[in-house]
Amino acid sequence: MNVLSIEGLHKRFGSQTVLDSLDLQVARGEIVGLLGPNGCGKSTTLNIVCGLLEADAGQVRIGGEPVSLRTAARVGLCPQASALYRDLLPAENLDFFARLYGLAAIQRRRRVDELMQRFELTAHAGTRAGRLSGGWQQRLNLAVALVHGPQLLVLDEPTAAVDVQARLALWGLIEELRDGGMTIVLTTHQIQEAERLCSRVALMRSGRVAAMGSVPELLARVPAQAVAVVQTKDEAATTRRARALGWAVRPHANQLLCLLPQASSLREVVQALDGGEVSSVSLQPVTLEHAYMELLGQPLEG
């Protein structure tokens, strides 16, 4: 059964169409990542799922029921910007939000104790939320989103503002939640995050899902066995040479990405481009970033 079902979702702001017949299904226990350029509708989709915005048309169902006040308690939202009360201690934040969801006193104490231990917040129990580091604030933010035991967890850029060490720790926590059966939808601009965490990835463009699948399925849609990254003084001549060899060429960040239809050694690629104004060549495996650029026709932002 799908925990989240979105069909034909439309949303406009004035004359701008933000969501244009968006369809998305999320099964129980999977993580689905939404990737796409700014303005493609990712955050608007999450806001409608969480009941913070009303759609102009289409259906959103959570656990088979249309989004409403009744289904709001089934969703946990961890926003990019902290939703914490900075002057409260971690346990006080958890208790406050548990009260908002109507948890009884005994249940609140049990749940707060459980989350404090699970997210290793007991070591910072005496530190007010506003004095925690960015990584620990986001860890507490995630715990708050789970305090009422939701069916669906919504993560909006969950690691965008934290350092590498904190990001890895948060990834580990999200993986534990997934392995425990939690259903998760997340937005991210980080390719590594999507590759590591997501069961499936939805690539969004202009308010629609342009492509969707597991990471291997999306990589299989790139017409290449490897990618040669070429720096050259004469892009036009190098492009002509590469295309004559049967390679597709994509300009990217003052370089050329040559999509190699078969596996080749670095020596073979250099020799094939011999005679051009090439200053450097490197080989890369096909990644989700290449799939993103190929399927959406634009580079990844951020």
Buried (B, 14 or more C-beta within 10 A) or exposed (E): EBBBBBEEBBBEEEEEBBBBBBBBBBBBBBBBBBBBBEBBBBBBBBBBBBBEBEBBEBEBBBBEEEBEEEBBBBBBBBBBEBBBBEEBBBBBBBBBBBEEBEBEEEBBBEBBEBBBEBBEBEEBEEBBBEEBEBBBBBBBBBBBBBBBEBBBBBBBBBBBBBEEEBBEBBBEBBEEBBEEEBBBBBBBBBBBBBBBBBBBBBBBBBBBBBBBBEBEEBBEEBEBEBBBBBBBEEBEBBBEBBEEBEBBBBEBEEBBBBBBEEEBEEEBBBEBBEEBEBEEBEBEEBBBBBBBBBBBEEEBEE
